[in-house]
């Protein structure tokens, strides 16, 4: 399973998502889009917007920390 999170260091919802993944032993790759313009462009291509966090779970893109959507995507 591939979990990718696009975030910024100052984003509270990003911190919540990161804690959620860590507390549930879900491995994920995090990209700081504040310092990585290439990943920021990739995030906008996937989500169509600049808001963070953007979470990509096996190709399902979730904008924001939506626990129900995250759980649903993880179960597939």
mmCIF file of the N, C-alpha and C atoms, coordinates in Angstrom:
data_MODEL
# 
_entry.id   MODEL 
# 
loop_
_atom_site.group_PDB 
_atom_site.id 
_atom_site.type_symbol 
_atom_site.label_atom_id 
_atom_site.label_alt_id 
_atom_site.label_comp_id 
_atom_site.label_asym_id 
_atom_site.label_entity_id 
_atom_site.label_seq_id 
_atom_site.pdbx_PDB_ins_code 
_atom_site.Cartn_x 
_atom_site.Cartn_y 
_atom_site.Cartn_z 
_atom_site.occupancy 
_atom_site.B_iso_or_equiv 
_atom_site.pdbx_formal_charge 
_atom_site.auth_seq_id 
_atom_site.auth_comp_id 
_atom_site.auth_asym_id 
_atom_site.auth_atom_id 
_atom_site.pdbx_PDB_model_num 
ATOM 1   N N  . UNK A 1 1  ? 0.845   -1.185 0.000   1.00 0.00 ? 1  UNK A N  1 
ATOM 2   C CA . UNK A 1 1  ? 0.000   0.000  0.000   1.00 0.00 ? 1  UNK A CA 1 
ATOM 3   C C  . UNK A 1 1  ? 0.884   1.240  0.000   1.00 0.00 ? 1  UNK A C  1 
ATOM 4   N N  . UNK A 1 2  ? 0.527   2.185  -0.823  1.00 0.00 ? 2  UNK A N  1 
ATOM 5   C CA . UNK A 1 2  ? 1.297   3.422  -0.900  1.00 0.00 ? 2  UNK A CA 1 
ATOM 6   C C  . UNK A 1 2  ? 0.484   4.567  -0.309  1.00 0.00 ? 2  UNK A C  1 
ATOM 7   N N  . UNK A 1 3  ? 1.015   5.188  0.740   1.00 0.00 ? 3  UNK A N  1 
ATOM 8   C CA . UNK A 1 3  ? 0.378   6.356  1.342   1.00 0.00 ? 3  UNK A CA 1 
ATOM 9   C C  . UNK A 1 3  ? 1.357   7.517  1.226   1.00 0.00 ? 3  UNK A C  1 
ATOM 10  N N  . UNK A 1 4  ? 0.918   8.564  0.534   1.00 0.00 ? 4  UNK A N  1 
ATOM 11  C CA . UNK A 1 4  ? 1.738   9.758  0.351   1.00 0.00 ? 4  UNK A CA 1 
ATOM 12  C C  . UNK A 1 4  ? 0.978   10.931 0.941   1.00 0.00 ? 4  UNK A C  1 
ATOM 13  N N  . UNK A 1 5  ? 1.665   11.741 1.744   1.00 0.00 ? 5  UNK A N  1 
ATOM 14  C CA . UNK A 1 5  ? 1.036   12.935 2.295   1.00 0.00 ? 5  UNK A CA 1 
ATOM 15  C C  . UNK A 1 5  ? 1.843   14.161 1.902   1.00 0.00 ? 5  UNK A C  1 
ATOM 16  N N  . UNK A 1 6  ? 1.146   15.123 1.326   1.00 0.00 ? 6  UNK A N  1 
ATOM 17  C CA . UNK A 1 6  ? 1.744   16.408 0.986   1.00 0.00 ? 6  UNK A CA 1 
ATOM 18  C C  . UNK A 1 6  ? 1.344   17.368 2.103   1.00 0.00 ? 6  UNK A C  1 
ATOM 19  N N  . UNK A 1 7  ? 2.327   18.024 2.706   1.00 0.00 ? 7  UNK A N  1 
ATOM 20  C CA . UNK A 1 7  ? 2.030   18.846 3.876   1.00 0.00 ? 7  UNK A CA 1 
ATOM 21  C C  . UNK A 1 7  ? 2.966   20.045 3.965   1.00 0.00 ? 7  UNK A C  1 
ATOM 22  N N  . UNK A 1 8  ? 2.700   20.879 4.964   1.00 0.00 ? 8  UNK A N  1 
ATOM 23  C CA . UNK A 1 8  ? 3.611   21.968 5.320   1.00 0.00 ? 8  UNK A CA 1 
ATOM 24  C C  . UNK A 1 8  ? 3.871   21.868 6.822   1.00 0.00 ? 8  UNK A C  1 
ATOM 25  N N  . UNK A 1 9  ? 5.010   22.398 7.289   1.00 0.00 ? 9  UNK A N  1 
ATOM 26  C CA . UNK A 1 9  ? 5.355   22.263 8.707   1.00 0.00 ? 9  UNK A CA 1 
ATOM 27  C C  . UNK A 1 9  ? 4.380   22.979 9.651   1.00 0.00 ? 9  UNK A C  1 
ATOM 28  N N  . UNK A 1 10 ? 3.675   23.993 9.172   1.00 0.00 ? 10 UNK A N  1 
ATOM 29  C CA . UNK A 1 10 ? 2.814   24.794 10.044  1.00 0.00 ? 10 UNK A CA 1 
ATOM 30  C C  . UNK A 1 10 ? 1.353   24.363 10.019  1.00 0.00 ? 10 UNK A C  1 
ATOM 31  N N  . UNK A 1 11 ? 1.040   23.310 9.275   1.00 0.00 ? 11 UNK A N  1 
ATOM 32  C CA . UNK A 1 11 ? -0.355  22.893 9.085   1.00 0.00 ? 11 UNK A CA 1 
ATOM 33  C C  . UNK A 1 11 ? -0.815  21.985 10.228  1.00 0.00 ? 11 UNK A C  1 
ATOM 34  N N  . UNK A 1 12 ? -1.803  22.424 10.990  1.00 0.00 ? 12 UNK A N  1 
ATOM 35  C CA . UNK A 1 12 ? -2.319  21.641 12.107  1.00 0.00 ? 12 UNK A CA 1 
ATOM 36  C C  . UNK A 1 12 ? -2.968  20.342 11.675  1.00 0.00 ? 12 UNK A C  1 
ATOM 37  N N  . UNK A 1 13 ? -3.741  20.383 10.578  1.00 0.00 ? 13 UNK A N  1 
ATOM 38  C CA . UNK A 1 13 ? -4.394  19.166 10.098  1.00 0.00 ? 13 UNK A CA 1 
ATOM 39  C C  . UNK A 1 13 ? -3.371  18.163 9.571   1.00 0.00 ? 13 UNK A C  1 
ATOM 40  N N  . UNK A 1 14 ? -2.256  18.668 9.045   1.00 0.00 ? 14 UNK A N  1 
ATOM 41  C CA . UNK A 1 14 ? -1.173  17.783 8.603   1.00 0.00 ? 14 UNK A CA 1 
ATOM 42  C C  . UNK A 1 14 ? -0.599  17.032 9.797   1.00 0.00 ? 14 UNK A C  1 
ATOM 43  N N  . UNK A 1 15 ? -0.410  17.750 10.916  1.00 0.00 ? 15 UNK A N  1 
ATOM 44  C CA . UNK A 1 15 ? 0.120   17.124 12.130  1.00 0.00 ? 15 UNK A CA 1 
ATOM 45  C C  . UNK A 1 15 ? -0.855  16.064 12.642  1.00 0.00 ? 15 UNK A C  1 
ATOM 46  N N  . UNK A 1 16 ? -2.157  16.351 12.562  1.00 0.00 ? 16 UNK A N  1 
ATOM 47  C CA . UNK A 1 16 ? -3.164  15.372 12.993  1.00 0.00 ? 16 UNK A CA 1 
ATOM 48  C C  . UNK A 1 16 ? -3.102  14.125 12.114  1.00 0.00 ? 16 UNK A C  1 
ATOM 49  N N  . UNK A 1 17 ? -2.987  14.320 10.806  1.00 0.00 ? 17 UNK A N  1 
ATOM 50  C CA . UNK A 1 17 ? -2.921  13.189 9.879   1.00 0.00 ? 17 UNK A CA 1 
ATOM 51  C C  . UNK A 1 17 ? -1.665  12.367 10.141  1.00 0.00 ? 17 UNK A C  1 
ATOM 52  N N  . UNK A 1 18 ? -0.542  13.049 10.337  1.00 0.00 ? 18 UNK A N  1 
ATOM 53  C CA . UNK A 1 18 ? 0.719   12.348 10.599  1.00 0.00 ? 18 UNK A CA 1 
ATOM 54  C C  . UNK A 1 18 ? 0.610   11.519 11.877  1.00 0.00 ? 18 UNK A C  1 
ATOM 55  N N  . UNK A 1 19 ? 0.040   12.099 12.934  1.00 0.00 ? 19 UNK A N  1 
ATOM 56  C CA . UNK A 1 19 ? -0.144  11.371 14.195  1.00 0.00 ? 19 UNK A CA 1 
ATOM 57  C C  . UNK A 1 19 ? -1.058  10.168 13.997  1.00 0.00 ? 19 UNK A C  1 
ATOM 58  N N  . UNK A 1 20 ? -2.106  10.355 13.211  1.00 0.00 ? 20 UNK A N  1 
ATOM 59  C CA . UNK A 1 20 ? -3.053  9.271  12.951  1.00 0.00 ? 20 UNK A CA 1 
ATOM 60  C C  . UNK A 1 20 ? -2.337  8.090  12.286  1.00 0.00 ? 20 UNK A C  1 
ATOM 61  N N  . UNK A 1 21 ? -1.537  8.388  11.262  1.00 0.00 ? 21 UNK A N  1 
ATOM 62  C CA . UNK A 1 21 ? -0.803  7.320  10.575  1.00 0.00 ? 21 UNK A CA 1 
ATOM 63  C C  . UNK A 1 21 ? 0.186   6.644  11.528  1.00 0.00 ? 21 UNK A C  1 
ATOM 64  N N  . UNK A 1 22 ? 0.923   7.442  12.306  1.00 0.00 ? 22 UNK A N  1 
ATOM 65  C CA . UNK A 1 22 ? 1.924   6.877  13.218  1.00 0.00 ? 22 UNK A CA 1 
ATOM 66  C C  . UNK A 1 22 ? 1.260   6.035  14.305  1.00 0.00 ? 22 UNK A C  1 
ATOM 67  N N  . UNK A 1 23 ? 0.166   6.537  14.880  1.00 0.00 ? 23 UNK A N  1 
ATOM 68  C CA . UNK A 1 23 ? -0.517  5.815  15.959  1.00 0.00 ? 23 UNK A CA 1 
ATOM 69  C C  . UNK A 1 23 ? -1.131  4.502  15.485  1.00 0.00 ? 23 UNK A C  1 
ATOM 70  N N  . UNK A 1 24 ? -1.439  4.413  14.184  1.00 0.00 ? 24 UNK A N  1 
ATOM 71  C CA . UNK A 1 24 ? -2.041  3.201  13.626  1.00 0.00 ? 24 UNK A CA 1 
ATOM 72  C C  . UNK A 1 24 ? -1.039  2.362  12.837  1.00 0.00 ? 24 UNK A C  1 
ATOM 73  N N  . UNK A 1 25 ? 0.244   2.680  12.996  1.00 0.00 ? 25 UNK A N  1 
ATOM 74  C CA . UNK A 1 25 ? 1.324   1.933  12.329  1.00 0.00 ? 25 UNK A CA 1 
ATOM 75  C C  . UNK A 1 25 ? 1.107   1.829  10.827  1.00 0.00 ? 25 UNK A C  1 
ATOM 76  N N  . UNK A 1 26 ? 0.709   2.948  10.215  1.00 0.00 ? 26 UNK A N  1 
ATOM 77  C CA . UNK A 1 26 ? 0.517   2.999  8.770   1.00 0.00 ? 26 UNK A CA 1 
ATOM 78  C C  . UNK A 1 26 ? 1.723   3.715  8.175   1.00 0.00 ? 26 UNK A C  1 
ATOM 79  N N  . UNK A 1 27 ? 2.545   2.993  7.414   1.00 0.00 ? 27 UNK A N  1 
ATOM 80  C CA . UNK A 1 27 ? 3.720   3.650  6.824   1.00 0.00 ? 27 UNK A CA 1 
ATOM 81  C C  . UNK A 1 27 ? 3.284   4.660  5.766   1.00 0.00 ? 27 UNK A C  1 
ATOM 82  N N  . UNK A 1 28 ? 3.957   5.804  5.743   1.00 0.00 ? 28 UNK A N  1 
ATOM 83  C CA . UNK A 1 28 ? 3.611   6.830  4.765   1.00 0.00 ? 28 UNK A CA 1 
ATOM 84  C C  . UNK A 1 28 ? 4.856   7.618  4.388   1.00 0.00 ? 28 UNK A C  1 
ATOM 85  N N  . UNK A 1 29 ? 4.785   8.228  3.233   1.00 0.00 ? 29 UNK A N  1 
ATOM 86  C CA . UNK A 1 29 ? 5.844   9.111  2.765   1.00 0.00 ? 29 UNK A CA 1 
ATOM 87  C C  . UNK A 1 29 ? 5.295   10.523 2.833   1.00 0.00 ? 29 UNK A C  1 
ATOM 88  N N  . UNK A 1 30 ? 6.065   11.425 3.427   1.00 0.00 ? 30 UNK A N  1 
ATOM 89  C CA . UNK A 1 30 ? 5.609   12.807 3.580   1.00 0.00 ? 30 UNK A CA 1 
ATOM 90  C C  . UNK A 1 30 ? 6.485   13.728 2.752   1.00 0.00 ? 30 UNK A C  1 
ATOM 91  N N  . UNK A 1 31 ? 5.842   14.641 2.033   1.00 0.00 ? 31 UNK A N  1 
ATOM 92  C CA . UNK A 1 31 ? 6.559   15.649 1.268   1.00 0.00 ? 31 UNK A CA 1 
ATOM 93  C C  . UNK A 1 31 ? 6.173   17.029 1.780   1.00 0.00 ? 31 UNK A C  1 
ATOM 94  N N  . UNK A 1 32 ? 7.178   17.840 2.088   1.00 0.00 ? 32 UNK A N  1 
ATOM 95  C CA . UNK A 1 32 ? 6.954   19.211 2.534   1.00 0.00 ? 32 UNK A CA 1 
ATOM 96  C C  . UNK A 1 32 ? 6.846   20.094 1.292   1.00 0.00 ? 32 UNK A C  1 
ATOM 97  N N  . UNK A 1 33 ? 5.624   20.492 0.955   1.00 0.00 ? 33 UNK A N  1 
ATOM 98  C CA . UNK A 1 33 ? 5.415   21.262 -0.275  1.00 0.00 ? 33 UNK A CA 1 
ATOM 99  C C  . UNK A 1 33 ? 5.798   22.733 -0.107  1.00 0.00 ? 33 UNK A C  1 
ATOM 100 N N  . UNK A 1 34 ? 6.095   23.144 1.128   1.00 0.00 ? 34 UNK A N  1 
ATOM 101 C CA . UNK A 1 34 ? 6.577   24.513 1.339   1.00 0.00 ? 34 UNK A CA 1 
ATOM 102 C C  . UNK A 1 34 ? 8.015   24.655 0.840   1.00 0.00 ? 34 UNK A C  1 
ATOM 103 N N  . UNK A 1 35 ? 8.777   23.564 0.902   1.00 0.00 ? 35 UNK A N  1 
ATOM 104 C CA . UNK A 1 35 ? 10.186  23.627 0.501   1.00 0.00 ? 35 UNK A CA 1 
ATOM 105 C C  . UNK A 1 35 ? 10.493  22.818 -0.757  1.00 0.00 ? 35 UNK A C  1 
ATOM 106 N N  . UNK A 1 36 ? 9.513   22.069 -1.270  1.00 0.00 ? 36 UNK A N  1 
ATOM 107 C CA . UNK A 1 36 ? 9.747   21.225 -2.439  1.00 0.00 ? 36 UNK A CA 1 
ATOM 108 C C  . UNK A 1 36 ? 8.743   21.603 -3.526  1.00 0.00 ? 36 UNK A C  1 
ATOM 109 N N  . UNK A 1 37 ? 9.156   22.501 -4.419  1.00 0.00 ? 37 UNK A N  1 
ATOM 110 C CA . UNK A 1 37 ? 8.218   23.014 -5.434  1.00 0.00 ? 37 UNK A CA 1 
ATOM 111 C C  . UNK A 1 37 ? 7.809   21.934 -6.427  1.00 0.00 ? 37 UNK A C  1 
ATOM 112 N N  . UNK A 1 38 ? 8.691   20.964 -6.677  1.00 0.00 ? 38 UNK A N  1 
ATOM 113 C CA . UNK A 1 38 ? 8.343   19.868 -7.591  1.00 0.00 ? 38 UNK A CA 1 
ATOM 114 C C  . UNK A 1 38 ? 7.177   19.057 -7.022  1.00 0.00 ? 38 UNK A C  1 
ATOM 115 N N  . UNK A 1 39 ? 7.254   18.738 -5.721  1.00 0.00 ? 39 UNK A N  1 
ATOM 116 C CA . UNK A 1 39 ? 6.175   17.978 -5.077  1.00 0.00 ? 39 UNK A CA 1 
ATOM 117 C C  . UNK A 1 39 ? 4.921   18.839 -4.920  1.00 0.00 ? 39 UNK A C  1 
ATOM 118 N N  . UNK A 1 40 ? 5.092   20.143 -4.746  1.00 0.00 ? 40 UNK A N  1 
ATOM 119 C CA . UNK A 1 40 ? 3.931   21.045 -4.668  1.00 0.00 ? 40 UNK A CA 1 
ATOM 120 C C  . UNK A 1 40 ? 3.168   21.013 -5.993  1.00 0.00 ? 40 UNK A C  1 
ATOM 121 N N  . UNK A 1 41 ? 3.898   21.036 -7.107  1.00 0.00 ? 41 UNK A N  1 
ATOM 122 C CA . UNK A 1 41 ? 3.252   20.968 -8.427  1.00 0.00 ? 41 UNK A CA 1 
ATOM 123 C C  . UNK A 1 41 ? 2.572   19.618 -8.619  1.00 0.00 ? 41 UNK A C  1 
ATOM 124 N N  . UNK A 1 42 ? 3.204   18.551 -8.166  1.00 0.00 ? 42 UNK A N  1 
ATOM 125 C CA . UNK A 1 42 ? 2.622   17.208 -8.256  1.00 0.00 ? 42 UNK A CA 1 
ATOM 126 C C  . UNK A 1 42 ? 1.314   17.152 -7.451  1.00 0.00 ? 42 UNK A C  1 
ATOM 127 N N  . UNK A 1 43 ? 1.321   17.765 -6.260  1.00 0.00 ? 43 UNK A N  1 
ATOM 128 C CA . UNK A 1 43 ? 0.137   17.795 -5.404  1.00 0.00 ? 43 UNK A CA 1 
ATOM 129 C C  . UNK A 1 43 ? -1.009  18.526 -6.102  1.00 0.00 ? 43 UNK A C  1 
ATOM 130 N N  . UNK A 1 44 ? -0.705  19.663 -6.720  1.00 0.00 ? 44 UNK A N  1 
ATOM 131 C CA . UNK A 1 44 ? -1.745  20.440 -7.413  1.00 0.00 ? 44 UNK A CA 1 
ATOM 132 C C  . UNK A 1 44 ? -2.285  19.648 -8.601  1.00 0.00 ? 44 UNK A C  1 
ATOM 133 N N  . UNK A 1 45 ? -1.414  18.939 -9.312  1.00 0.00 ? 45 UNK A N  1 
ATOM 134 C CA . UNK A 1 45 ? -1.871  18.098 -10.434 1.00 0.00 ? 45 UNK A CA 1 
ATOM 135 C C  . UNK A 1 45 ? -2.846  17.029 -9.936  1.00 0.00 ? 45 UNK A C  1 
ATOM 136 N N  . UNK A 1 46 ? -2.534  16.423 -8.799  1.00 0.00 ? 46 UNK A N  1 
ATOM 137 C CA . UNK A 1 46 ? -3.380  15.352 -8.270  1.00 0.00 ? 46 UNK A CA 1 
ATOM 138 C C  . UNK A 1 46 ? -4.688  15.878 -7.695  1.00 0.00 ? 46 UNK A C  1 
ATOM 139 N N  . UNK A 1 47 ? -4.625  16.996 -6.958  1.00 0.00 ? 47 UNK A N  1 
ATOM 140 C CA . UNK A 1 47 ? -5.793  17.453 -6.190  1.00 0.00 ? 47 UNK A CA 1 
ATOM 141 C C  . UNK A 1 47 ? -6.511  18.645 -6.808  1.00 0.00 ? 47 UNK A C  1 
ATOM 142 N N  . UNK A 1 48 ? -5.818  19.381 -7.689  1.00 0.00 ? 48 UNK A N  1 
ATOM 143 C CA . UNK A 1 48 ? -6.425  20.559 -8.284  1.00 0.00 ? 48 UNK A CA 1 
ATOM 144 C C  . UNK A 1 48 ? -6.437  21.765 -7.371  1.00 0.00 ? 48 UNK A C  1 
ATOM 145 N N  . UNK A 1 49 ? -5.714  21.699 -6.263  1.00 0.00 ? 49 UNK A N  1 
ATOM 146 C CA . UNK A 1 49 ? -5.693  22.853 -5.364  1.00 0.00 ? 49 UNK A CA 1 
ATOM 147 C C  . UNK A 1 49 ? -4.420  22.908 -4.543  1.00 0.00 ? 49 UNK A C  1 
ATOM 148 N N  . UNK A 1 50 ? -4.273  24.017 -3.786  1.00 0.00 ? 50 UNK A N  1 
ATOM 149 C CA . UNK A 1 50 ? -3.053  24.256 -3.008  1.00 0.00 ? 50 UNK A CA 1 
ATOM 150 C C  . UNK A 1 50 ? -3.212  23.921 -1.525  1.00 0.00 ? 50 UNK A C  1 
ATOM 151 N N  . UNK A 1 51 ? -4.419  23.584 -1.066  1.00 0.00 ? 51 UNK A N  1 
ATOM 152 C CA . UNK A 1 51 ? -4.627  23.308 0.361   1.00 0.00 ? 51 UNK A CA 1 
ATOM 153 C C  . UNK A 1 51 ? -3.944  22.026 0.803   1.00 0.00 ? 51 UNK A C  1 
ATOM 154 N N  . UNK A 1 52 ? -3.467  22.017 2.036   1.00 0.00 ? 52 UNK A N  1 
ATOM 155 C CA . UNK A 1 52 ? -2.858  20.818 2.608   1.00 0.00 ? 52 UNK A CA 1 
ATOM 156 C C  . UNK A 1 52 ? -3.619  20.419 3.864   1.00 0.00 ? 52 UNK A C  1 
ATOM 157 N N  . UNK A 1 53 ? -3.557  19.180 4.302   1.00 0.00 ? 53 UNK A N  1 
ATOM 158 C CA . UNK A 1 53 ? -2.823  18.099 3.641   1.00 0.00 ? 53 UNK A CA 1 
ATOM 159 C C  . UNK A 1 53 ? -3.582  17.530 2.451   1.00 0.00 ? 53 UNK A C  1 
ATOM 160 N N  . UNK A 1 54 ? -2.812  17.022 1.510   1.00 0.00 ? 54 UNK A N  1 
ATOM 161 C CA . UNK A 1 54 ? -3.364  16.194 0.440   1.00 0.00 ? 54 UNK A CA 1 
ATOM 162 C C  . UNK A 1 54 ? -2.769  14.812 0.673   1.00 0.00 ? 54 UNK A C  1 
ATOM 163 N N  . UNK A 1 55 ? -3.634  13.826 0.788   1.00 0.00 ? 55 UNK A N  1 
ATOM 164 C CA . UNK A 1 55 ? -3.206  12.460 1.086   1.00 0.00 ? 55 UNK A CA 1 
ATOM 165 C C  . UNK A 1 55 ? -3.598  11.570 -0.089  1.00 0.00 ? 55 UNK A C  1 
ATOM 166 N N  . UNK A 1 56 ? -2.621  10.851 -0.606  1.00 0.00 ? 56 UNK A N  1 
ATOM 167 C CA . UNK A 1 56 ? -2.831  9.946  -1.740  1.00 0.00 ? 56 UNK A CA 1 
ATOM 168 C C  . UNK A 1 56 ? -2.643  8.522  -1.218  1.00 0.00 ? 56 UNK A C  1 
ATOM 169 N N  . UNK A 1 57 ? -3.749  7.770  -1.198  1.00 0.00 ? 57 UNK A N  1 
ATOM 170 C CA . UNK A 1 57 ? -3.694  6.377  -0.744  1.00 0.00 ? 57 UNK A CA 1 
ATOM 171 C C  . UNK A 1 57 ? -4.008  5.486  -1.945  1.00 0.00 ? 57 UNK A C  1 
ATOM 172 N N  . UNK A 1 58 ? -2.961  4.861  -2.477  1.00 0.00 ? 58 UNK A N  1 
ATOM 173 C CA . UNK A 1 58 ? -3.109  3.998  -3.659  1.00 0.00 ? 58 UNK A CA 1 
ATOM 174 C C  . UNK A 1 58 ? -3.863  4.696  -4.788  1.00 0.00 ? 58 UNK A C  1 
ATOM 175 N N  . UNK A 1 59 ? -3.588  5.973  -4.997  1.00 0.00 ? 59 UNK A N  1 
ATOM 176 C CA . UNK A 1 59 ? -4.211  6.703  -6.101  1.00 0.00 ? 59 UNK A CA 1 
ATOM 177 C C  . UNK A 1 59 ? -5.504  7.404  -5.734  1.00 0.00 ? 59 UNK A C  1 
ATOM 178 N N  . UNK A 1 60 ? -6.059  7.135  -4.555  1.00 0.00 ? 60 UNK A N  1 
ATOM 179 C CA . UNK A 1 60 ? -7.250  7.869  -4.104  1.00 0.00 ? 60 UNK A CA 1 
ATOM 180 C C  . UNK A 1 60 ? -6.773  9.118  -3.376  1.00 0.00 ? 60 UNK A C  1 
ATOM 181 N N  . UNK A 1 61 ? -7.156  10.277 -3.899  1.00 0.00 ? 61 UNK A N  1 
ATOM 182 C CA . UNK A 1 61 ? -6.678  11.542 -3.356  1.00 0.00 ? 61 UNK A CA 1 
ATOM 183 C C  . UNK A 1 61 ? -7.710  12.112 -2.389  1.00 0.00 ? 61 UNK A C  1 
ATOM 184 N N  . UNK A 1 62 ? -7.260  12.397 -1.180  1.00 0.00 ? 62 UNK A N  1 
ATOM 185 C CA . UNK A 1 62 ? -8.107  12.954 -0.124  1.00 0.00 ? 62 UNK A CA 1 
ATOM 186 C C  . UNK A 1 62 ? -7.524  14.308 0.258   1.00 0.00 ? 62 UNK A C  1 
ATOM 187 N N  . UNK A 1 63 ? -8.360  15.327 0.236   1.00 0.00 ? 63 UNK A N  1 
ATOM 188 C CA . UNK A 1 63 ? -7.916  16.665 0.609   1.00 0.00 ? 63 UNK A CA 1 
ATOM 189 C C  . UNK A 1 63 ? -8.377  16.941 2.031   1.00 0.00 ? 63 UNK A C  1 
ATOM 190 N N  . UNK A 1 64 ? -7.434  17.308 2.885   1.00 0.00 ? 64 UNK A N  1 
ATOM 191 C CA . UNK A 1 64 ? -7.747  17.566 4.282   1.00 0.00 ? 64 UNK A CA 1 
ATOM 192 C C  . UNK A 1 64 ? -7.641  16.294 5.104   1.00 0.00 ? 64 UNK A C  1 
ATOM 193 N N  . UNK A 1 65 ? -7.818  16.441 6.417   1.00 0.00 ? 65 UNK A N  1 
ATOM 194 C CA . UNK A 1 65 ? -7.753  15.278 7.302   1.00 0.00 ? 65 UNK A CA 1 
ATOM 195 C C  . UNK A 1 65 ? -9.171  14.768 7.499   1.00 0.00 ? 65 UNK A C  1 
ATOM 196 N N  . UNK A 1 66 ? -9.582  13.889 6.586   1.00 0.00 ? 66 UNK A N  1 
ATOM 197 C CA . UNK A 1 66 ? -10.926 13.305 6.599   1.00 0.00 ? 66 UNK A CA 1 
ATOM 198 C C  . UNK A 1 66 ? -10.767 11.853 7.031   1.00 0.00 ? 66 UNK A C  1 
ATOM 199 N N  . UNK A 1 67 ? -10.909 11.610 8.333   1.00 0.00 ? 67 UNK A N  1 
ATOM 200 C CA . UNK A 1 67 ? -10.625 10.284 8.894   1.00 0.00 ? 67 UNK A CA 1 
ATOM 201 C C  . UNK A 1 67 ? -11.468 9.194  8.236   1.00 0.00 ? 67 UNK A C  1 
ATOM 202 N N  . UNK A 1 68 ? -12.753 9.453  7.993   1.00 0.00 ? 68 UNK A N  1 
ATOM 203 C CA . UNK A 1 68 ? -13.623 8.445  7.373   1.00 0.00 ? 68 UNK A CA 1 
ATOM 204 C C  . UNK A 1 68 ? -13.143 8.101  5.968   1.00 0.00 ? 68 UNK A C  1 
ATOM 205 N N  . UNK A 1 69 ? -12.772 9.113  5.197   1.00 0.00 ? 69 UNK A N  1 
ATOM 206 C CA . UNK A 1 69 ? -12.280 8.870  3.838   1.00 0.00 ? 69 UNK A CA 1 
ATOM 207 C C  . UNK A 1 69 ? -10.945 8.133  3.858   1.00 0.00 ? 69 UNK A C  1 
ATOM 208 N N  . UNK A 1 70 ? -10.092 8.479  4.827   1.00 0.00 ? 70 UNK A N  1 
ATOM 209 C CA . UNK A 1 70 ? -8.795  7.809  4.966   1.00 0.00 ? 70 UNK A CA 1 
ATOM 210 C C  . UNK A 1 70 ? -9.005  6.345  5.319   1.00 0.00 ? 70 UNK A C  1 
ATOM 211 N N  . UNK A 1 71 ? -9.872  6.081  6.305   1.00 0.00 ? 71 UNK A N  1 
ATOM 212 C CA . UNK A 1 71 ? -10.133 4.696  6.701   1.00 0.00 ? 71 UNK A CA 1 
ATOM 213 C C  . UNK A 1 71 ? -10.711 3.895  5.541   1.00 0.00 ? 71 UNK A C  1 
ATOM 214 N N  . UNK A 1 72 ? -11.614 4.507  4.802   1.00 0.00 ? 72 UNK A N  1 
ATOM 215 C CA . UNK A 1 72 ? -12.234 3.834  3.659   1.00 0.00 ? 72 UNK A CA 1 
ATOM 216 C C  . UNK A 1 72 ? -11.185 3.496  2.605   1.00 0.00 ? 72 UNK A C  1 
ATOM 217 N N  . UNK A 1 73 ? -10.301 4.438  2.305   1.00 0.00 ? 73 UNK A N  1 
ATOM 218 C CA . UNK A 1 73 ? -9.257  4.205  1.293   1.00 0.00 ? 73 UNK A CA 1 
ATOM 219 C C  . UNK A 1 73 ? -8.267  3.146  1.757   1.00 0.00 ? 73 UNK A C  1 
ATOM 220 N N  . UNK A 1 74 ? -7.971  3.115  3.050   1.00 0.00 ? 74 UNK A N  1 
ATOM 221 C CA . UNK A 1 74 ? -7.017  2.144  3.580   1.00 0.00 ? 74 UNK A CA 1 
ATOM 222 C C  . UNK A 1 74 ? -7.559  0.723  3.542   1.00 0.00 ? 74 UNK A C  1 
ATOM 223 N N  . UNK A 1 75 ? -8.870  0.571  3.603   1.00 0.00 ? 75 UNK A N  1 
ATOM 224 C CA . UNK A 1 75 ? -9.474  -0.761 3.648   1.00 0.00 ? 75 UNK A CA 1 
ATOM 225 C C  . UNK A 1 75 ? -9.491  -1.426 2.275   1.00 0.00 ? 75 UNK A C  1 
ATOM 226 N N  . UNK A 1 76 ? -9.324  -0.663 1.211   1.00 0.00 ? 76 UNK A N  1 
ATOM 227 C CA . UNK A 1 76 ? -9.418  -1.215 -0.133  1.00 0.00 ? 76 UNK A CA 1 
ATOM 228 C C  . UNK A 1 76 ? -8.137  -1.903 -0.528  1.00 0.00 ? 76 UNK A C  1 
# 
